[in-house]
Amino acid sequence: MKVTVLGYGNVGSAMIKQLGKAGHQVTVTGRDMDKAATVAHQFGAGAKAPAEAAGDAEAILVAVPYGDAVTALKSLGDLNGKLIIDVTNPLTADYMGITVGFSSSAAEEIAKALPGAKVVKAFNTLFAQVMAEGGDFGGSKASAFFAGDDAQAKSAVQALIESIGFAPVDAGGLKNARYLEPLAGLNIYLGYGAGLGTQIAPTWLKR
């Protein structure tokens, strides 16, 4: 699959690494093209300026902070019909709370801002460190939840999750991102707030 990764931080770098290892054709983009090019080179991927990065991409994986996501996506140009894989979480500044919930989610807000795109929530419950190490988690596969409203888009994301070694778990429609995002918040609390580290994984996060 041709995947454009929007973002080159810990999460973006981890996904670039795993997607490349699985044989996907990866393009990296973002606000600072020098950083994008450096990360792309590190993992054998390509780099393109935002205005050119969507192009023939079959999927765009959003790995920037939620507050920057819509603006960053719109910088890519026309996204009508594009598959958007939303990895973001709407976190507070201290990472111990979320800013969107109950009646909406980060994924739904992105979908509202880009009505022609096919948005699927995925990977947001996994620490970047776990992503970087791949799906094998202590002898079992770490679960990667995904949620969306377009059946074809969800099927593509499921195949992508499987291709990089994680266990896909269909979490239903996009509105269920309202559950997945607080779940990510719980992971962050356990990992950092409670000091259990990024290798923690409750039994319902692995198969």
Accessible surface in RSA format (square Angstrom, percent):
REM  Atomic radii and reference values for relative SASA: ProtOr
REM  Chains: A
REM  Algorithm: Lee & Richards
REM  Probe-radius: 1.40
REM  Slices: 20
REM RES _ NUM      All-atoms   Total-Side   Main-Chain    Non-polar    All polar
REM                ABS   REL    ABS   REL    ABS   REL    ABS   REL    ABS   REL
RES MET A   1    68.40  35.4  29.26  19.4  39.14  93.2  37.10  31.5  31.30  41.5
RES LYS A   2    75.13  36.7  75.13  46.1   0.00   0.0  37.28  33.6  37.85  40.3
RES VAL A   3     1.56   1.0   0.00   0.0   1.56   3.7   0.88   0.8   0.67   1.8
RES THR A   4     1.78   1.3   1.78   1.8   0.00   0.0   0.00   0.0   1.78   2.7
RES VAL A   5     0.00   0.0   0.00   0.0   0.00   0.0   0.00   0.0   0.00   0.0
RES LEU A   6     2.52   1.4   2.52   1.8   0.00   0.0   2.52   1.8   0.00   0.0
RES GLY A   7     4.05   5.0   0.00   N/A   4.05   5.0   4.05  11.1   0.00   0.0
RES TYR A   8    46.01  21.5  37.13  21.1   8.87  23.1  26.16  19.7  19.85  24.5
RES GLY A   9    42.67  52.6   0.00   N/A  42.67  52.6  39.62 108.7   3.05   6.8
RES ASN A  10   118.96  82.0 105.01 101.5  13.95  33.6  18.63  44.8 100.33  97.0
RES VAL A  11    45.04  29.6  43.25  39.2   1.79   4.3  43.25  37.6   1.79   4.8
RES GLY A  12     0.20   0.2   0.00   N/A   0.20   0.2   0.00   0.0   0.20   0.4
RES SER A  13    24.46  20.7  24.37  32.5   0.09   0.2  17.39  37.0   7.07   9.9
RES ALA A  14     3.88   3.6   0.83   1.3   3.05   6.9   3.35   4.7   0.53   1.4
RES MET A  15     0.41   0.2   0.41   0.3   0.00   0.0   0.00   0.0   0.41   0.5
RES ILE A  16     0.60   0.3   0.20   0.2   0.40   1.0   0.20   0.1   0.40   1.1
RES LYS A  17    69.26  33.8  66.57  40.8   2.69   6.4  27.87  25.1  41.39  44.1
RES GLN A  18     7.62   4.3   6.83   5.0   0.79   1.9   0.15   0.3   7.47   5.7
RES LEU A  19     0.00   0.0   0.00   0.0   0.00   0.0   0.00   0.0   0.00   0.0
RES GLY A  20    32.17  39.7   0.00   N/A  32.17  39.7  15.56  42.7  16.61  37.2
RES LYS A  21   148.40  72.4 106.86  65.6  41.54  98.9  77.00  69.3  71.40  76.1
RES ALA A  22    41.69  38.3   2.50   3.9  39.19  89.2  15.20  21.4  26.49  70.2
RES GLY A  23    66.03  81.4   0.00   N/A  66.03  81.4  35.11  96.3  30.92  69.3
RES HIS A  24    28.09  15.4  17.74  12.3  10.35  26.5  17.01  17.5  11.08  12.9
RES GLN A  25   111.13  62.1 101.60  74.3   9.53  22.7  40.76  86.8  70.38  53.4
RES VAL A  26    10.14   6.7   1.85   1.7   8.29  20.0   1.85   1.6   8.29  22.5
RES THR A  27    20.93  14.9  20.93  21.2   0.00   0.0   2.11   2.8  18.81  28.4
RES VAL A  28     0.00   0.0   0.00   0.0   0.00   0.0   0.00   0.0   0.00   0.0
RES THR A  29     0.00   0.0   0.00   0.0   0.00   0.0   0.00   0.0   0.00   0.0
RES GLY A  30     4.18   5.1   0.00   N/A   4.18   5.1   4.01  11.0   0.17   0.4
RES ARG A  31   220.67  92.7 183.18  93.4  37.49  89.3  85.66 117.1 135.01  81.8
RES ASP A  32    54.30  38.0  48.63  48.4   5.68  13.4  21.29  50.1  33.02  32.9
RES MET A  33    57.55  29.8  51.45  34.1   6.10  14.5  51.57  43.8   5.99   7.9
RES ASP A  34   116.61  81.7 111.06 110.5   5.55  13.1  30.46  71.7  86.15  85.9
RES LYS A  35   121.11  59.1 117.87  72.3   3.24   7.7  64.53  58.1  56.58  60.3
RES ALA A  36     0.00   0.0   0.00   0.0   0.00   0.0   0.00   0.0   0.00   0.0
RES ALA A  37    47.00  43.2  42.07  64.9   4.93  11.2  42.99  60.5   4.01  10.6
RES THR A  38    93.48  66.5  85.45  86.6   8.04  19.2  65.31  87.7  28.18  42.6
RES VAL A  39    18.64  12.3  18.64  16.9   0.00   0.0  18.64  16.2   0.00   0.0
RES ALA A  40     2.04   1.9   2.04   3.2   0.00   0.0   2.04   2.9   0.00   0.0
RES HIS A  41   156.37  85.5 141.00  98.0  15.37  39.3  92.56  95.4  63.82  74.3
RES GLN A  42   124.32  69.5  90.90  66.4  33.41  79.6  35.00  74.5  89.31  67.7
RES PHE A  43    56.83  28.4  32.80  20.3  24.03  62.5  40.33  24.5  16.50  47.2
RES GLY A  44    74.53  91.9   0.00   N/A  74.53  91.9  36.95 101.4  37.57  84.1
RES ALA A  45    23.89  22.0   1.85   2.9  22.03  50.1   8.30  11.7  15.59  41.3
RES GLY A  46    36.13  44.6   0.00   N/A  36.13  44.6  31.88  87.5   4.25   9.5
RES ALA A  47    40.19  36.9   9.66  14.9  30.53  69.4   9.66  13.6  30.53  80.9
RES LYS A  48    89.90  43.9  85.48  52.4   4.43  10.5  50.73  45.7  39.18  41.7
RES ALA A  49    41.68  38.3  38.05  58.7   3.63   8.3  38.05  53.6   3.63   9.6
RES PRO A  50    29.72  21.7  29.72  27.1   0.00   0.0  29.72  24.5   0.00   0.0
RES ALA A  51    84.31  77.5  57.11  88.1  27.20  61.9  58.38  82.2  25.93  68.7
RES GLU A  52   111.67  64.1 101.01  76.4  10.66  25.4  38.87  75.2  72.80  59.4
RES ALA A  53     4.53   4.2   0.00   0.0   4.53  10.3   0.00   0.0   4.53  12.0
RES ALA A  54     4.79   4.4   4.71   7.3   0.08   0.2   4.71   6.6   0.08   0.2
RES GLY A  55    54.20  66.8   0.00   N/A  54.20  66.8  34.76  95.4  19.44  43.5
RES ASP A  56    89.32  62.6  70.86  70.5  18.46  43.7  44.71 105.2  44.61  44.5
RES ALA A  57     7.58   7.0   2.35   3.6   5.23  11.9   3.68   5.2   3.89  10.3
RES GLU A  58    93.47  53.7  77.12  58.3  16.35  38.9  35.32  68.3  58.15  47.5
RES ALA A  59     0.00   0.0   0.00   0.0   0.00   0.0   0.00   0.0   0.00   0.0
RES ILE A  60     0.00   0.0   0.00   0.0   0.00   0.0   0.00   0.0   0.00   0.0
RES LEU A  61     0.00   0.0   0.00   0.0   0.00   0.0   0.00   0.0   0.00   0.0
RES VAL A  62     0.00   0.0   0.00   0.0   0.00   0.0   0.00   0.0   0.00   0.0
RES ALA A  63    15.44  14.2   0.00   0.0  15.44  35.1   4.47   6.3  10.97  29.0
RES VAL A  64    26.02  17.1  18.46  16.7   7.55  18.2  21.88  19.0   4.14  11.2
RES PRO A  65    95.78  69.8  83.06  75.7  12.72  46.2  95.12  78.5   0.66   4.1
RES TYR A  66    46.31  21.6  39.79  22.6   6.53  17.0  25.21  18.9  21.10  26.0
RES GLY A  67    71.04  87.6   0.00   N/A  71.04  87.6  36.36  99.8  34.69  77.7
RES ASP A  68    60.75  42.6  58.67  58.4   2.07   4.9  13.71  32.3  47.04  46.9
RES ALA A  69     0.00   0.0   0.00   0.0   0.00   0.0   0.00   0.0   0.00   0.0
RES VAL A  70    40.22  26.5  39.39  35.7   0.83   2.0  39.39  34.2   0.83   2.3
RES THR A  71   104.43  74.3  99.17 100.5   5.26  12.5  68.23  91.6  36.20  54.7
RES ALA A  72    20.17  18.5  13.98  21.6   6.19  14.1  19.95  28.1   0.22   0.6
RES LEU A  73     0.00   0.0   0.00   0.0   0.00   0.0   0.00   0.0   0.00   0.0
RES LYS A  74   117.89  57.5 100.57  61.7  17.32  41.2  55.76  50.2  62.14  66.2
RES SER A  75    55.92  47.3  33.20  44.3  22.71  52.3  42.16  89.8  13.76  19.3
RES LEU A  76     4.71   2.6   0.00   0.0   4.71  11.8   0.00   0.0   4.71  12.7
RES GLY A  77    44.11  54.4   0.00   N/A  44.11  54.4  34.64  95.1   9.47  21.2
RES ASP A  78   111.46  78.1  82.14  81.8  29.32  69.3  46.60 109.7  64.86  64.7
RES LEU A  79     8.08   4.5   3.13   2.2   4.94  12.4   3.51   2.5   4.56  12.3
RES ASN A  80   107.18  73.9  85.28  82.4  21.90  52.7  24.69  59.4  82.49  79.7
RES GLY A  81    46.96  57.9   0.00   N/A  46.96  57.9  26.48  72.7  20.48  45.9
RES LYS A  82    38.00  18.5  36.40  22.3   1.60   3.8  26.30  23.7  11.70  12.5
RES LEU A  83    12.50   7.0  11.09   7.9   1.41   3.6  11.09   7.8   1.41   3.8
RES ILE A  84     0.00   0.0   0.00   0.0   0.00   0.0   0.00   0.0   0.00   0.0
RES ILE A  85     0.09   0.0   0.09   0.1   0.00   0.0   0.09   0.1   0.00   0.0
RES ASP A  86     0.00   0.0   0.00   0.0   0.00   0.0   0.00   0.0   0.00   0.0
RES VAL A  87     9.85   6.5   2.90   2.6   6.95  16.7   3.15   2.7   6.69  18.2
RES THR A  88     7.00   5.0   0.14   0.1   6.85  16.3   7.00   9.4   0.00   0.0
RES ASN A  89    25.39  17.5  14.04  13.6  11.35  27.3   1.65   4.0  23.74  22.9
RES PRO A  90     1.05   0.8   0.00   0.0   1.05   3.8   1.05   0.9   0.00   0.0
RES LEU A  91    47.03  26.2  23.51  16.8  23.52  59.1  23.51  16.5  23.52  63.3
RES THR A  92    45.14  32.1  39.26  39.8   5.88  14.0  42.30  56.8   2.84   4.3
RES ALA A  93   107.33  98.7  69.19 106.8  38.14  86.8  82.79 116.6  24.55  65.0
RES ASP A  94    96.37  67.5  77.47  77.1  18.90  44.7  46.10 108.5  50.26  50.1
RES TYR A  95   130.36  60.9 129.92  73.9   0.44   1.2  82.00  61.6  48.36  59.6
RES MET A  96    86.47  44.8  51.50  34.1  34.97  83.3  49.93  42.4  36.55  48.4
RES GLY A  97    26.64  32.9   0.00   N/A  26.64  32.9  25.63  70.3   1.01   2.3
RES ILE A  98    56.93  32.4  33.04  24.6  23.89  57.6  33.04  23.8  23.89  64.8
RES THR A  99    87.24  62.0  49.78  50.5  37.46  89.3  51.61  69.3  35.63  53.9
RES VAL A 100    30.12  19.8  23.62  21.4   6.50  15.7  28.75  25.0   1.37   3.7
RES GLY A 101    25.58  31.5   0.00   N/A  25.58  31.5   7.91  21.7  17.67  39.6
RES PHE A 102   205.51 102.8 174.88 108.3  30.63  79.7 183.94 111.5  21.57  61.7
RES SER A 103    89.72  75.8  74.98 100.1  14.74  34.0  46.90  99.9  42.82  60.0
RES SER A 104    12.47  10.5  12.42  16.6   0.05   0.1  12.28  26.2   0.19   0.3
RES SER A 105     0.00   0.0   0.00   0.0   0.00   0.0   0.00   0.0   0.00   0.0
RES ALA A 106     0.00   0.0   0.00   0.0   0.00   0.0   0.00   0.0   0.00   0.0
RES ALA A 107     0.00   0.0   0.00   0.0   0.00   0.0   0.00   0.0   0.00   0.0
RES GLU A 108    23.48  13.5  22.40  16.9   1.08   2.6   9.09  17.6  14.39  11.7
RES GLU A 109    53.21  30.5  49.69  37.6   3.52   8.4  13.62  26.3  39.59  32.3
RES ILE A 110     0.00   0.0   0.00   0.0   0.00   0.0   0.00   0.0   0.00   0.0
RES ALA A 111    26.04  23.9  21.67  33.4   4.37   9.9  22.00  31.0   4.03  10.7
RES LYS A 112   138.30  67.5 112.85  69.2  25.44  60.6  87.43  78.7  50.86  54.2
RES ALA A 113    33.55  30.8  13.26  20.5  20.29  46.2  24.19  34.1   9.36  24.8
RES LEU A 114    17.04   9.5  13.82   9.9   3.22   8.1  16.82  11.8   0.21   0.6
RES PRO A 115   117.40  85.6  85.74  78.2  31.66 115.1  90.57  74.8  26.83 166.8
RES GLY A 116    32.81  40.5   0.00   N/A  32.81  40.5  20.45  56.1  12.37  27.7
RES ALA A 117    16.07  14.8   0.16   0.2  15.91  36.2   0.16   0.2  15.91  42.1
RES LYS A 118    71.78  35.0  67.29  41.3   4.49  10.7  37.43  33.7  34.35  36.6
RES VAL A 119     9.77   6.4   0.34   0.3   9.43  22.7   0.34   0.3   9.43  25.6
RES VAL A 120     0.33   0.2   0.33   0.3   0.00   0.0   0.33   0.3   0.00   0.0
RES LYS A 121     0.00   0.0   0.00   0.0   0.00   0.0   0.00   0.0   0.00   0.0
RES ALA A 122     0.00   0.0   0.00   0.0   0.00   0.0   0.00   0.0   0.00   0.0
RES PHE A 123     0.59   0.3   0.07   0.0   0.52   1.4   0.07   0.0   0.52   1.5
RES ASN A 124     7.84   5.4   0.47   0.5   7.37  17.7   1.41   3.4   6.43   6.2
RES THR A 125     4.86   3.5   0.72   0.7   4.15   9.9   1.55   2.1   3.32   5.0
RES LEU A 126    17.19   9.6   6.76   4.8  10.44  26.2   9.03   6.3   8.17  22.0
RES PHE A 127    21.29  10.7  15.69   9.7   5.60  14.6  19.86  12.0   1.43   4.1
RES ALA A 128    14.73  13.5   9.72  15.0   5.02  11.4   9.96  14.0   4.78  12.7
RES GLN A 129    73.32  41.0  68.28  49.9   5.04  12.0  40.86  87.0  32.46  24.6
RES VAL A 130     6.82   4.5   6.44   5.8   0.38   0.9   6.82   5.9   0.00   0.0
RES MET A 131     1.39   0.7   1.39   0.9   0.00   0.0   1.39   1.2   0.00   0.0
RES ALA A 132    29.46  27.1  29.03  44.8   0.43   1.0  29.03  40.9   0.42   1.1
RES GLU A 133   115.88  66.5  86.33  65.3  29.55  70.3  40.78  78.9  75.10  61.3
RES GLY A 134     7.95   9.8   0.00   N/A   7.95   9.8   7.29  20.0   0.66   1.5
RES GLY A 135     3.91   4.8   0.00   N/A   3.91   4.8   0.00   0.0   3.91   8.8
RES ASP A 136   104.26  73.0  84.05  83.7  20.21  47.8  37.45  88.1  66.81  66.6
RES PHE A 137    25.37  12.7  22.10  13.7   3.26   8.5  24.69  15.0   0.67   1.9
RES GLY A 138    87.05 107.3   0.00   N/A  87.05 107.3  44.45 122.0  42.59  95.4
RES GLY A 139    74.86  92.3   0.00   N/A  74.86  92.3  34.99  96.0  39.88  89.3
RES SER A 140    33.60  28.4  26.30  35.1   7.30  16.8  30.21  64.3   3.39   4.7
RES LYS A 141   110.90  54.1 110.40  67.7   0.50   1.2  61.97  55.8  48.93  52.1
RES ALA A 142     2.70   2.5   2.70   4.2   0.00   0.0   2.70   3.8   0.00   0.0
RES SER A 143     1.38   1.2   1.38   1.8   0.00   0.0   0.02   0.0   1.36   1.9
RES ALA A 144     0.00   0.0   0.00   0.0   0.00   0.0   0.00   0.0   0.00   0.0
RES PHE A 145    27.24  13.6  27.08  16.8   0.16   0.4  27.08  16.4   0.16   0.4
RES PHE A 146     2.66   1.3   2.66   1.6   0.00   0.0   2.66   1.6   0.00   0.0
RES ALA A 147     0.00   0.0   0.00   0.0   0.00   0.0   0.00   0.0   0.00   0.0
RES GLY A 148     3.04   3.7   0.00   N/A   3.04   3.7   0.00   0.0   3.04   6.8
RES ASP A 149   115.61  81.0  78.42  78.1  37.19  87.9  41.58  97.9  74.03  73.8
RES ASP A 150    48.04  33.7  41.64  41.4   6.40  15.1  17.35  40.8  30.69  30.6
RES ALA A 151    85.38  78.5  69.19 106.8  16.19  36.8  74.03 104.3  11.35  30.1
RES GLN A 152   137.80  77.1 127.97  93.5   9.82  23.4  47.00 100.1  90.79  68.9
RES ALA A 153     5.10   4.7   0.38   0.6   4.72  10.7   5.10   7.2   0.00   0.0
RES LYS A 154    28.30  13.8  28.18  17.3   0.12   0.3  13.90  12.5  14.40  15.3
RES SER A 155    69.92  59.1  62.29  83.1   7.64  17.6  27.51  58.6  42.41  59.4
RES ALA A 156    28.47  26.2  20.57  31.7   7.90  18.0  27.72  39.0   0.75   2.0
RES VAL A 157     0.29   0.2   0.00   0.0   0.29   0.7   0.29   0.3   0.00   0.0
RES GLN A 158    70.36  39.3  70.36  51.4   0.00   0.0   5.79  12.3  64.56  49.0
RES ALA A 159    56.56  52.0  49.83  76.9   6.73  15.3  51.76  72.9   4.79  12.7
RES LEU A 160     1.53   0.9   0.19   0.1   1.34   3.4   1.26   0.9   0.27   0.7
RES ILE A 161     0.00   0.0   0.00   0.0   0.00   0.0   0.00   0.0   0.00   0.0
RES GLU A 162    90.48  51.9  75.76  57.3  14.72  35.0  26.74  51.7  63.74  52.0
RES SER A 163    53.38  45.1  21.53  28.7  31.85  73.4  34.21  72.9  19.17  26.9
RES ILE A 164    11.26   6.4   0.06   0.0  11.20  27.0   5.89   4.2   5.37  14.6
RES GLY A 165    25.77  31.8   0.00   N/A  25.77  31.8  23.72  65.1   2.05   4.6
RES PHE A 166     1.75   0.9   0.42   0.3   1.33   3.5   0.42   0.3   1.33   3.8
RES ALA A 167     8.17   7.5   6.66  10.3   1.51   3.4   8.17  11.5   0.00   0.0
RES PRO A 168    21.33  15.5  13.18  12.0   8.16  29.7  13.18  10.9   8.16  50.7
RES VAL A 169    41.09  27.0  38.38  34.7   2.71   6.5  41.09  35.7   0.00   0.0
RES ASP A 170    86.03  60.3  58.27  58.0  27.77  65.7  27.21  64.0  58.82  58.7
RES ALA A 171    23.11  21.3   8.78  13.6  14.33  32.6  19.99  28.1   3.13   8.3
RES GLY A 172    27.39  33.8   0.00   N/A  27.39  33.8  26.01  71.4   1.38   3.1
RES GLY A 173    25.93  32.0   0.00   N/A  25.93  32.0  15.88  43.6  10.05  22.5
RES LEU A 174    10.59   5.9  10.59   7.6   0.00   0.0  10.59   7.4   0.00   0.0
RES LYS A 175   129.70  63.3 126.61  77.7   3.09   7.4  69.25  62.3  60.45  64.4
RES ASN A 176    34.90  24.1  34.75  33.6   0.15   0.4   2.16   5.2  32.73  31.6
RES ALA A 177     0.00   0.0   0.00   0.0   0.00   0.0   0.00   0.0   0.00   0.0
RES ARG A 178    71.06  29.8  64.22  32.7   6.83  16.3  11.80  16.1  59.26  35.9
RES TYR A 179   156.21  72.9 148.34  84.4   7.87  20.5 101.84  76.5  54.37  67.0
RES LEU A 180     9.44   5.3   9.44   6.8   0.00   0.0   9.44   6.6   0.00   0.0
RES GLU A 181     1.16   0.7   1.16   0.9   0.00   0.0   0.46   0.9   0.70   0.6
RES PRO A 182    55.71  40.6  46.41  42.3   9.30  33.8  49.19  40.6   6.52  40.5
RES LEU A 183    34.76  19.4  29.76  21.3   5.00  12.6  34.04  23.9   0.72   2.0
RES ALA A 184     2.19   2.0   1.51   2.3   0.68   1.6   1.97   2.8   0.22   0.6
RES GLY A 185    16.97  20.9   0.00   N/A  16.97  20.9  12.47  34.2   4.49  10.1
RES LEU A 186    80.27  44.7  74.17  53.1   6.10  15.3  78.49  55.1   1.78   4.8
RES ASN A 187     4.60   3.2   4.60   4.4   0.00   0.0   3.18   7.7   1.42   1.4
RES ILE A 188    24.43  13.9  24.43  18.2   0.00   0.0  24.43  17.6   0.00   0.0
RES TYR A 189   108.49  50.7 108.47  61.7   0.02   0.1  69.37  52.1  39.12  48.2
RES LEU A 190    40.10  22.3  40.10  28.7   0.00   0.0  40.10  28.2   0.00   0.0
RES GLY A 191     3.03   3.7   0.00   N/A   3.03   3.7   0.00   0.0   3.03   6.8
RES TYR A 192   121.83  56.9  99.79  56.8  22.04  57.3  88.03  66.2  33.79  41.7
RES GLY A 193    44.86  55.3   0.00   N/A  44.86  55.3  14.50  39.8  30.36  68.0
RES ALA A 194    44.70  41.1  15.14  23.4  29.56  67.2  23.95  33.7  20.75  55.0
RES GLY A 195    61.27  75.6   0.00   N/A  61.27  75.6  30.01  82.4  31.26  70.0
RES LEU A 196   105.03  58.5  81.53  58.3  23.50  59.1  85.63  60.1  19.39  52.2
RES GLY A 197    30.78  38.0   0.00   N/A  30.78  38.0  30.47  83.6   0.31   0.7
RES THR A 198    23.27  16.6  19.56  19.8   3.71   8.8   6.85   9.2  16.42  24.8
RES GLN A 199    93.81  52.5  83.57  61.1  10.25  24.4  63.57 135.3  30.25  22.9
RES ILE A 200    37.07  21.1  25.70  19.1  11.37  27.4  32.50  23.4   4.57  12.4
RES ALA A 201    23.41  21.5   6.09   9.4  17.32  39.4   6.78   9.6  16.63  44.0
RES PRO A 202    33.26  24.2  20.40  18.6  12.86  46.8  32.58  26.9   0.68   4.2
RES THR A 203   111.59  79.4 100.79 102.2  10.80  25.7  75.56 101.5  36.03  54.5
RES TRP A 204   120.59  48.4 101.11  48.9  19.48  45.7  89.08  47.5  31.51  51.1
RES LEU A 205     9.21   5.1   8.07   5.8   1.14   2.9   8.07   5.7   1.14   3.1
RES LYS A 206    79.17  38.6  68.10  41.8  11.07  26.4  21.75  19.6  57.42  61.2
RES ARG A 207   161.49  67.8 119.83  61.1  41.66  99.2  70.76  96.7  90.73  55.0
END  Absolute sums over single chains surface
CHAIN  1 A     9213.4       6664.2       2549.2       5279.7       3933.7
END  Absolute sums over all chains
TOTAL          9213.4       6664.2       2549.2       5279.7       3933.7
